[in-house]
Amino acid sequence: MLYFDIIRLMENIIKETIKNLRENNMNGYYCESREELYILLEEFFKDGLTVGCGDSITLEELGVFQWLRKKDVKFYDKFEKSLTSEDRRKIYLKNFTSDVFITGSNAISSKGEIINIDGNGSRVAPMIYGPKKVIVVVGENKITEDYFGAIKRAREIAAPLDAKRLDKNTPCKFTGKCSDCKSPERICNFFVTIAHEFDRDRIHVLILNENLGY
């Protein structure tokens, strides 16, 4: 397949993804550049709001956490080095009452499904319930053709790389492949698919024209 054919195919898949997100009562947006992304983020993060977040290499690469720290919002910053485990737990609970929760995602299917694997649930739980708005930022590399491709991506790409990043003593850290292990340090504990949403204005998926995260 020629390069331009691949680009055209990806564009069509992203268009279908956004259409299906809307049919699933969620919102999808395509940003051609980081500048466009930040213009859109400014619309969601007004002064005075409370803001929670989930772990996300994508958001780190984009500098979103640093951006939030400079804004006039109450940012529940789980990354402060002085935090104890109990401090982080309190932040995780505050996330449920936040005005806006921002995170990345392991995969988005073209059928308009948001698919994630989580270790302790602190990222996926607020995506499902609690915050008034949920902002999901992904690079176009997170888009898959269908649900099974999304699960495969989450298990065979995202999870092993995350286990390595977190220095977990799991087989996938060393092999790069999921073996559905029983390790006490396993991070593939919660498999969550968001297929639909009651509130039309709650979940917003921002797709950026870059390869980001894993």
N, C-alpha and C positions, 0 to 999 in steps of 0.2 A: 504494500500500500504506500502511495506517495505521501510525502510530508504534508502537502496541502489537503490531501484527502483525510489524513488523520486529524488535522486541525478542524476541518469541516464536520467530521464525525463527532468530535468532542464538543463543538459548538451546539450541534443538534441534541446531544445528550444533556448538556447543561440546560438548554431551552426546555426540554422535556421534564427535567428535574424540577425546574422552577414552576412549570405548569402543574405538575403533580403535587408539589408542596402546597400550592394554592388550593387544589382540589381536596387536599387532606386538611384544609382549614389552617394552614400555616403560610408563611410568607417567604419567598425566595427572591434574592437580588444578585445580579452579576456585576462585579466591579472590575473594570479594565485595568485599574491601577491602584496603588496604595493611597494616592491622593483621593480618589473616588471613595475608597473604603472609609477613610477618616472623615470625609464630608458626611457620609451616611452615619457613622458612629456618633458624630456630634449631634445628630437629630435624636438619638436614643439616650444620650447621657447628659441631661440637662443639670444645671447647677442645683445643688441641694438634695439630689437623690442619694439613696443608699445603694451600694453596688457590691455584689458578691462575684466570685469567680471560681472556675475550676482549673485544674492543671491543664496546660496546653502549650506544647512546643510552638505551635503556630502563633499563638498570641505573644509568646516570648520573642519569636523571630520578627514579628511585626512591631515590637515595642509598645504593645497595647497596655501592659501593666505599668510601665514607666509613665505613659501618657495619662493613665487614670490617677496615678499618684500626684500629678501636677494639676489635676482638675479640681474644681470646687464641688466635690462629691464626697460622701462618706464611704470610703473604700475599705471593705473588710479584707485587708491585705494578709492573706495566709502565708505569704512568703517572708515576712519579717523574721530575721534570724534569731531574735531573742524569744520567740514564741515557744512555749512548752507544748507538750501533747495535749494537755487540758485546754490551753489557750486556743489551739487549733480546733479542738472539738467545739468550743464556744462559738468560734467563727463559722464553722460548718452549720451550726444550728441557726445562727443569725442569717445565713444565706437564704433560709426558707422565707424570711420576712423582708428580704431586700426588694427594692423597687425594680432593679435590673440585675440579672445574673448573666455573665458572659463566659463562654467556654469555647473550646474547639470540639471536634468530633472525630471518631475513628473512621467513619465512612458515612456517606449519604448516597442512597440508591436513587437511580433515575425514576423510580416509582414514587419518590417523595417520602422516603422513610429515613429516619435518623438512627443510625446504629452505633452503639458503643459497648465496650467492655470496660468494667471498672473493678478496682480492687476492694475498696471499702465503701463504695456507694456515695461518697461525698460529692462527686461530680454529677452523677446521673440522677440522684434523688431530686435536687432542686430543678433539674431540667424537666422532670415530670410534674412536680407540684411545689407550690409556694410562691416564688417570685412573680411579680406582676408581668414582667417581660423577660424572655430568655433570648439572648443573642448568641448565635452559633456562627463562628467564623471559620471557614475552611478554604484551603487552596483547591484548585480544580483537580488536583491529583487524588482528592478524597472521594470524587464522584465515581460510582460504579454502575454498571448496567442494570443490575438487579439486586435483590435482597441477598441471594447466595454469594454473589461477588462481594457484597459489603461485609458479610460475616467472614468470608475467606480473607479479605483484606485486614479486618480487625484482628483476626487470630494469627495470621501468618506474616503480617508485616508490622502492624502497630504494636501488638503485645510483646513480641520478642525484643523489639528495639526499646520499648519502654522498660522491660525487665532488665535489659543491659544498662540503660540510663540510671535506673534506681539501684543497680548492683544487687539484684535479687538472686538468691541461690536456687535458680530454677533451670531445668534442662534447656529451655528456649534461649536463655542468656548465652549458652555456649554453642548450641547448634543452629540458632536462628530459626528454628521450626517449632511449632506448637505440638506438644505430645500429650495434651490433656492430662497434665501431671497431677500428682497429689501432694506436691511440695507444700510445706507450711508457709512458704513465702510466695506461693502462687498469687498472681495479680488478676487472673481471669476468673473472677468470682461472680460478677453480675453481668449478664448479657441482656442489654436493654434495647428494645426497638420502639421508637416513637413513630407510630403509623398514622396518627390523627390527633387533633387537638380540639377541645370544646370551644375555647376562646380564640376567635379569629385573629386577634391582635396580640397574642401572647408570644408565639415563637417566630423568630425571624432568622433565616439562614442567609448569611452573606458569603457568596462564593467569589474568591479573588482569582484573577488571571495570573496565578503563580503556582508553583509546586512548593508546598509548605508543610512542615511537621512530618509525621509519619503515622 
